[in-house]
Amino acid sequence: MSGRKHGRVALITGGAGGIGFATAERLARDGAAIAICDLDDAAAQKAAARINADHAVPARGYRTNVGDPDAVEQLVADVTRDLGSLDILVNNAGVTRDNLVHKMSLENWDDIMFVHLRGAFLCSRVAQRAMVERGWGRIVNLSSTSALGNRGQVNYSTAKAGLQGFTRSLALELGRFGITVNCVAPGFIDTEMTRKTAGRLGKDPEAYKAERAKGIAVGRVGVPADVAAVIAFLSDDEASYVSGQVIYVSGGPETRRGG
């Protein structure tokens, strides 16, 4: 544990697995206390227990629907009560409802906007109050290379592009309070979500990864730790002059889109 974030408290939404859990692990390794929220209470509790055991930092799990304003208010109140403050917010919670536009239902559209955009808005709106009071804060939003456009993801691509505008606007509003707001846009990352995508396409996950790697400059697909490392930097004191930025973590310039 490096101690670079000792005394900080980080809340990671959708933190029970994938990029969220990798981020929780990385921030814990840097010394931050960790709050993990997820719709799956058991998964959130299990992830927090693992963080606590592996990294010897305080860690708590919370069941939260990030699109519910009352639930988010309660979440932030619980985190600040249990862990003492809220300094770092990682808006990672997300879902996919992929389909071509002529097959996409209104429910498919609304589900994506509810979690990605409404969720990030509600969590940021509540969290920034605690950050303003302390005169320090870091908010990192998870976008995607799909923000550049991706077939079958008109809903997801729209939401992920929206998060980039959200990030820039929030950075302008909160900068004078010592709060930075940035956005990380992963490319193809080997997670449960991308493995489900492979299954939906009728492809073996390993074969699908190898296929996608051919279009990536560094010659491999990403892993959650690749994204977590960038989030950790943006959450640090040393990133105090970086705000309103969108950083693509995709192994090189985009030649094939999706993630």
Beta strands, then each sheet from edge to edge (+ up, - down):
strand 1: 9-13
strand 2: 33-38
strand 3: 59-63
strand 4: 88-91
strand 5: 137-142
strand 6: 179-186
strand 7: 246-249
sheet 1: 3+ 2+ 1+ 4+ 5+ 6+ 7+
end
